[in-house]
Amino acid sequence: MNITELKNKLEETTAEPERIKILSDIKALSDKAEARIRNSSKDLSYAIREWSIEMIVQKYSENIESDENELFIPDYQRDYKWPQKTLSRFIESILIDFPIPYMYIADVNDPNDAELDGRIEIIDGSQRIRALYYFINNNICLSELKEIKELEGFYFKDLSAARRRRFTRETIRLVELKGAVDESTRRDLFERINSGSKNLEAMEVRHGGQDADTKFYKEVVIVCSESQLFKDLAPLSVKKKANMDHRELVLRFFAYLNNLVGYKGSVKPFLDEYLHTEGKVNDTGTISQHLKDFNQTMEFIHTHIPMGFRKTQTSKTTARARYEALAVGTSLALKENPTLVPATPLSSWITSDEFQEIVGSDSANNISQLKKRIEYVKNKLLVG
């Protein structure tokens, strides 16, 4: 019986002898847990190293062909996965002196294996080290930079000699585990480092980016996402709310409404680009039009579709494909006819198998599927 079960049992028990026994069991369990913590504590020693990029690349690259490089990637590490953009942003961060997270390495202490003993195993940082190696060896050029656009297309060799020297002298901090750190412990640390934090959702990343500091984001995306009517029409789970999905839905509404022709089949870069482009527009008239489009659409949905964007009246979440079809299709119809009254009763199609198939089909982000479901709603409202 775990501590939660014991506490629940304690709350339900009024007999004093039984309560004393339960309290005794709780104390015994607490003591047992403390003993396990003490016995399981790792006796690890470590040192903070500060190596130059030149040293890191040298230790990684020398004798790499024969798999005898001093700084090596173990077999449990991932293959190189970074796209060109990620490498470029990492290199740019170094160039503009942004802080770089610590890397984790281990001094392999294995007297029984002369070929491995004294080498340095990369526990966390293999993507960054390989990125440095590829860049310095002119295998990959910079692209999609955020700050220094002038470096687009640059290889390392295209930098000035002075900048190349300064770049290779830049230092990165590493945590080096020392002593009897066996392979099992190194693997365990790798897993904990890479599963101990949650990757940010796309909207969380946007919220922390420069495009969030614009009138469009602050006065349109945030304002619309915090509308109580919108939240009522588009309910979300606690998790999705925490991931800023209401803001994601608002951004999708405006991006598909105003730039559907620019959609190429990949949602994230499409939304990123729209947010970036729209963030440059600061005139009050455009902001007001955005708010008008959104509010008119929500009012229309509220008036004519009692269950909002839900699939059923009792649904507690909102499917994105259904939301996109209804929200964008309705807004497009209202743009053609601002005094729109549905051509046919909505009940004749909104609960139909045909509509459900359109909004629930596979490849929901496919260009033709997206346009098909939006046009379906627009035409049903205008023509019937």
Secondary structure, 3 states (H helix, E strand, C coil): CCHHHHHHHHHHCCCHHHHHHHHHHHHHHHHHHHHHHHHHCCCCEEEEEEEEHHHHHHHHHCCCCCCCCCEECCCCCCCCCCCHHHHHHHHHHHHCCCCCCCEEEEECCCCCCCCCCCCEEEEECHHHHHHHHHHHCCCCCCCCCCCCHHHCCCCHHHCCHHHHHHHHHCEEEEEEEECCCCHHHHHHHHHHHHHCCCCCCHHHHHHCCHHHCCHHHHHHHHHHHCCHHHHHHCCCCHHHHHCCHHHHHHHHHHHHHHHHHHCCCCHHHHHHHHHHHHCCCCCHHHHHHHHHHHHHHHHHHHHHCCCCCCCCCCCCCCCHHHHHHHHHHHHHHHHHCCCCCCCCCHHHCCCCHHHHHHHHCCCCCCHHHHHHHHHHHHHHHHCC
